[in-house]
Amino acid sequence: MAKRRDLWLTRLYYLTALGGAGFISPFLNLFYVRLGLSGTDIGLVAAIGSAVALIAAPIWTSESRKRRNPRALLQIALALMALSYLWLGQQKLFWGIALVTVIRVLVGAAISPLSDSLALSVTGATKSGFGSVRVWASIGWVISVLSGGWLIERAGFGAGFTGVCLASLAGAVFLFPIEPRHFAKERVQGQKTARLGTVIRDVLHNRATVGVGLMMSIIGIANSGVGQFETVYLSTLGAKESLIGVAGMASAVVEIPCMLWADRLVRRKGAHPLLLIAMVMTGLLRGMVLLFPSVLTIMAERAIGGISFSFYAVALIGFISEKTLPQETGTVLALYNVTLVSFIGILSAPVAGAAYDLFGARPLYAIALAGYALGWLSLWLTRQRQ
């Protein structure tokens, strides 16, 4: 009974704390553009955030390993994240935005790895798949993006910042009744926590984990421009905030059944084939927008992209779980999803912003297409042969 309760509380946590980001995330760069920031400025803000996350993530991970119950750390991070979003909504100048971004990312660096580690522990105890929890973030995203677009169009960006603040606080509340053992999985299993150097060595000595890291690096750099400026491109093509909200929601609607489907595919076929399929699908979708740029095409790209994103998100977590020891999984999640992603952001975000200023949005899709092709190649060449 307690196991099922914890599973549903974790789902509600993903629904609110992670899904609630949709109140402002799809509109954040549009907010910056409306304040007068250039593409280069926006890229620099993203790079500053990535640099902070690169430093903060190992600190948060180390602190969580020292504590019997890291739940309080996650709740504190969520509460401070909520306040930082409210503060960000009050900013008008570049340096104010940069300062708040530093604080927001500093407290937020713990959320993703601790949340994924929690979900893996709870689903492992109930014999459920990770996708059965992750799908609730997609459901929350659908609700929050639609609500955020409607509110922002009528009441301004402040309504979106308020929405994400309340959602983050709600997520922190849902964590209270969950059993502490799920926040300290490594400790309750009676296994000694692996040292960071040992974890990194193990990752680098496995050709499959090296290949996935290389894939993440390539697509992270190549897709940075599309990731930052697709919403702005939609606005340039004539889409209103409410329609941008629908576009942001389209992927998440498709993800709801596809996350569960991806769970079954990972159990049957393994994570690696699903990652290969995700590379092909996403690359083709970027090529579609490159050849036929329009609001309708981007809407279709977002909707179909829900399938490829579901495959990618579930398979990546499944892959890390497959290839690591239980006492290493949380650390590797932080290394891949925070440290590596942050390092990529430092390198790519300013360059992508400058490319947007020079060439506009459309050429960014050609770069993304090439990146997904190379990402597929890196996965294929480093696969573990039977």
C-alpha positions in Angstrom: 0.0 0.0 0.0 2.8 2.4 0.9 4.6 1.6 -2.3 1.6 2.5 -4.4 1.1 5.7 -2.4 4.7 6.7 -3.0 4.3 6.0 -6.7 1.3 8.3 -7.0 2.9 11.0 -4.9 5.9 10.9 -7.2 3.7 11.1 -10.2 1.9 14.2 -8.7 5.3 15.7 -8.0 6.3 15.3 -11.7 2.9 16.7 -12.7 3.4 19.9 -10.7 7.1 20.6 -10.1 8.4 19.4 -13.5 5.3 19.8 -15.7 4.6 23.2 -14.2 7.6 24.6 -15.9 5.4 25.0 -19.0 3.8 28.1 -17.5 6.9 30.1 -18.6 9.6 27.9 -20.2 8.3 28.0 -23.8 7.8 31.8 -23.5 11.0 32.7 -21.7 13.1 33.7 -24.8 10.1 35.5 -26.2 10.0 37.5 -22.9 13.7 38.3 -23.4 13.1 39.5 -27.0 10.2 41.7 -25.9 12.6 43.3 -23.4 15.0 44.1 -26.3 17.6 41.5 -25.8 19.4 40.3 -29.0 20.1 36.7 -29.9 23.7 37.1 -28.7 22.4 38.4 -25.3 20.0 35.5 -25.0 22.8 33.0 -25.8 25.1 34.6 -23.2 22.4 34.3 -20.5 22.0 30.6 -21.4 25.8 30.1 -21.3 26.0 31.8 -17.9 23.3 29.5 -16.6 25.1 26.5 -18.0 28.4 27.6 -16.3 26.7 27.9 -13.0 25.0 24.5 -13.4 28.4 22.9 -14.2 29.7 24.0 -10.9 26.6 23.6 -8.8 25.6 20.1 -9.9 28.5 18.2 -8.3 28.1 20.2 -5.1 24.4 19.4 -4.8 25.2 15.7 -5.6 27.9 15.6 -3.0 25.6 17.2 -0.4 22.8 14.7 -1.1 25.1 11.8 -0.6 26.2 13.1 2.8 22.6 13.2 4.2 20.4 10.4 5.4 17.4 12.0 3.8 18.1 14.3 0.8 14.4 15.2 0.5 14.9 18.5 2.4 17.6 19.5 -0.1 15.2 18.9 -3.0 12.4 20.8 -1.3 14.6 23.8 -0.5 15.8 23.8 -4.1 12.2 23.8 -5.4 11.2 26.7 -3.0 14.1 28.8 -4.0 13.5 28.1 -7.6 9.9 29.3 -7.2 11.1 32.6 -5.7 13.8 33.1 -8.3 11.1 32.8 -11.1 9.1 35.6 -9.5 12.2 37.7 -9.2 13.1 37.1 -12.9 9.7 38.3 -14.0 10.6 41.7 -12.4 13.8 42.3 -14.4 14.1 44.7 -17.3 17.8 44.8 -18.0 20.4 42.3 -19.2 22.5 42.3 -16.1 19.5 41.9 -13.8 18.4 38.9 -15.9 21.9 37.4 -15.8 22.1 37.8 -12.0 18.7 36.1 -11.4 19.6 33.4 -13.9 22.8 32.6 -11.8 20.6 32.2 -8.7 17.9 30.3 -10.4 20.3 27.8 -12.0 22.3 27.5 -8.8 19.3 26.3 -6.8 17.8 24.3 -9.7 20.9 22.2 -10.6 19.8 19.6 -8.0 16.3 19.1 -9.2 16.7 17.0 -12.3 19.2 14.3 -11.0 17.4 14.0 -7.6 14.0 13.8 -9.2 15.1 11.1 -11.7 16.9 9.1 -8.9 13.6 9.3 -6.8 11.6 8.1 -9.8 13.9 5.2 -10.4 13.8 4.1 -6.8 10.0 4.3 -6.5 9.4 2.6 -9.9 11.9 -0.1 -8.9 10.0 -0.8 -5.7 6.7 -1.1 -7.5 8.1 -2.9 -10.7 6.8 0.0 -12.8 8.7 1.6 -15.7 10.3 5.1 -15.5 8.0 6.3 -18.2 4.9 5.7 -16.0 6.2 8.5 -13.8 7.9 10.7 -16.5 4.6 10.8 -18.5 3.0 12.8 -15.7 5.5 15.6 -16.3 4.2 15.7 -19.9 0.6 15.8 -18.6 1.5 18.7 -16.4 3.3 20.4 -19.3 0.1 20.1 -21.4 -1.9 21.8 -18.7 0.6 24.5 -17.8 1.6 25.5 -21.4 -2.0 25.9 -22.5 -2.8 27.8 -19.3 0.4 29.9 -19.6 -0.2 30.9 -23.2 -3.7 32.0 -22.4 -2.7 33.9 -19.3 0.3 35.6 -20.8 -1.7 36.8 -23.8 -4.3 38.4 -21.5 -2.4 39.4 -18.4 1.2 39.6 -19.5 4.3 37.5 -18.7 3.9 38.0 -14.9 1.1 35.5 -14.9 3.3 32.9 -16.4 6.0 33.5 -13.8 3.4 33.3 -11.0 2.1 30.0 -12.4 5.5 28.3 -12.4 6.2 29.5 -8.9 3.0 28.0 -7.5 3.6 24.7 -9.4 7.1 24.4 -8.0 5.8 25.0 -4.4 3.1 22.4 -4.9 5.7 19.8 -6.0 7.7 20.4 -2.8 4.6 19.7 -0.8 3.9 16.4 -2.5 7.4 15.2 -1.4 6.6 15.3 2.3 4.7 11.9 2.6 7.1 9.9 0.4 9.2 7.4 2.4 12.8 8.8 3.1 14.4 5.6 1.7 13.5 6.6 -1.8 15.6 9.7 -1.5 18.7 7.8 -0.3 18.4 4.6 -2.4 22.2 4.0 -2.4 22.3 4.0 1.4 19.4 1.8 2.1 20.8 -0.9 -0.2 23.8 -1.2 2.1 26.2 -0.4 -0.7 29.1 2.0 -0.3 28.6 5.2 -2.5 31.0 5.2 -5.3 33.6 7.9 -5.5 33.2 10.4 -8.3 36.6 9.5 -9.8 35.6 5.8 -9.9 32.3 6.6 -11.6 34.0 8.7 -14.3 36.6 5.9 -14.9 33.8 3.3 -15.3 31.9 5.5 -17.7 35.0 6.2 -19.8 35.9 2.5 -20.0 32.6 1.5 -21.4 32.3 2.1 -25.2 28.5 2.3 -25.0 28.4 5.0 -22.3 31.1 7.0 -24.2 29.0 6.8 -27.4 25.9 8.1 -25.6 28.0 10.9 -24.1 29.4 11.8 -27.5 25.8 11.7 -29.0 24.5 14.1 -26.3 27.4 16.4 -27.0 26.9 16.5 -30.7 23.1 17.0 -30.7 23.4 19.4 -27.8 25.7 21.7 -29.7 23.9 21.3 -33.1 20.4 21.7 -31.7 21.1 24.6 -29.4 19.9 27.2 -31.9 16.6 25.5 -32.6 16.1 24.9 -28.9 16.6 28.5 -28.0 14.9 30.3 -30.9 12.1 28.1 -32.3 9.5 29.9 -30.1 10.8 33.2 -31.3 10.7 31.9 -34.9 7.0 31.0 -34.4 6.3 34.5 -33.3 8.2 35.9 -36.3 6.0 33.7 -38.6 2.9 35.3 -37.1 1.9 33.0 -34.2 0.3 34.6 -31.1 1.1 33.6 -27.5 -1.9 31.3 -27.3 -0.9 29.5 -30.5 2.7 29.2 -29.2 1.3 27.6 -26.1 -0.6 25.1 -28.3 2.7 24.4 -30.2 4.5 23.9 -26.9 1.7 21.5 -25.7 1.5 19.5 -28.9 4.6 17.4 -28.1 3.5 16.7 -24.6 0.1 15.4 -25.7 1.7 12.9 -27.9 4.2 12.0 -25.1 1.4 10.8 -22.8 0.8 7.5 -24.5 4.3 7.3 -26.1 6.1 7.4 -22.7 4.3 4.2 -21.7 5.0 2.7 -25.1 8.7 3.6 -24.7 8.7 1.8 -21.4 7.6 -1.4 -23.0 10.0 -1.1 -25.9 12.9 -0.6 -23.5 12.0 -3.7 -21.6 11.7 -5.7 -24.8 14.4 -4.3 -27.1 16.7 -2.4 -24.7 17.5 1.3 -24.6 20.1 1.6 -27.3 17.9 0.8 -30.3 15.3 3.3 -29.1 18.0 6.0 -28.9 18.9 5.3 -32.5 15.3 5.6 -33.6 15.0 8.9 -31.7 18.0 10.4 -33.6 16.6 9.5 -37.0 13.1 10.8 -36.3 14.2 14.1 -34.8 16.7 14.7 -37.6 14.0 14.2 -40.2 11.7 16.6 -38.4 14.3 19.3 -38.3 14.8 18.7 -42.1 11.0 19.1 -42.6 11.0 22.6 -41.1 14.1 23.5 -43.0 12.5 22.7 -46.3 8.9 23.9 -45.6 9.1 26.7 -42.9 5.7 27.7 -41.6 3.7 27.8 -38.4 1.8 24.7 -39.5 5.1 22.8 -40.2 6.5 23.6 -36.8 3.2 22.6 -35.1 3.5 19.2 -36.9 7.2 19.0 -36.0 6.3 19.5 -32.3 3.5 17.0 -32.4 5.4 14.2 -34.1 8.5 15.1 -32.1 6.6 13.9 -29.0 7.2 10.4 -30.2 10.9 10.8 -30.7 11.3 12.7 -27.4 9.5 10.0 -25.5 11.8 7.4 -27.0 14.9 9.6 -26.1 13.9 10.5 -22.6 12.9 7.1 -21.4 15.7 5.3 -23.3 18.4 7.6 -21.9 17.4 7.0 -18.3 16.9 3.3 -19.0 20.4 3.2 -20.7 22.1 4.8 -17.7 20.3 2.5 -15.3 21.3 -0.6 -17.4 25.0 0.4 -17.7 25.7 1.6 -14.2 25.9 -0.1 -10.8 23.1 0.9 -8.4 25.4 3.0 -6.2 26.6 4.9 -9.3 23.3 5.6 -11.0 22.5 8.9 -9.2 26.0 10.3 -9.9 26.0 9.3 -13.5 22.5 10.9 -14.0 24.0 14.1 -12.6 27.1 13.8 -14.8 25.1 13.3 -18.0 22.0 15.4 -17.5 23.5 18.3 -15.6 27.3 18.5 -15.9 27.6 17.4 -19.5 24.5 19.3 -20.7 25.8 22.4 -18.9 29.2 22.2 -20.4 27.6 21.9 -23.9 25.5 24.9 -23.1 28.5 27.0 -22.2 30.1 26.2 -25.6 27.0 26.3 -27.8 24.5 28.9 -26.5 26.5 32.1 -27.3 27.5 30.8 -30.7 23.9 29.8 -31.5 22.7 33.3 -30.4 25.2 35.0 -32.7 24.2 32.7 -35.5 20.6 33.6 -35.0 21.5 37.3 -35.2 23.5 36.9 -38.4 21.5 34.3 -40.3 18.0 34.1 -38.8 16.3 31.0 -37.5 15.9 28.8 -40.7 19.6 27.9 -41.2 19.7 26.6 -37.6 17.5 23.7 -38.6 20.2 22.6 -41.2 22.8 22.5 -38.4 20.4 20.5 -36.1 19.7 18.0 -38.9 23.5 17.4 -39.4 23.9 17.1 -35.6 21.3 14.3 -35.3 22.8 12.5 -38.2 26.2 12.5 -36.5 24.6 11.6 -33.2 23.1 8.5 -34.8 26.5 7.6 -36.2 28.2 8.0 -32.8 25.6 5.6 -31.3 26.0 3.1 -34.1 29.8 3.0 -34.1 30.0 2.5 -30.3 27.3 0.0 -29.9 28.1 -3.1 -27.9 28.2 -6.1 -30.3 26.8 -9.4 -29.2 
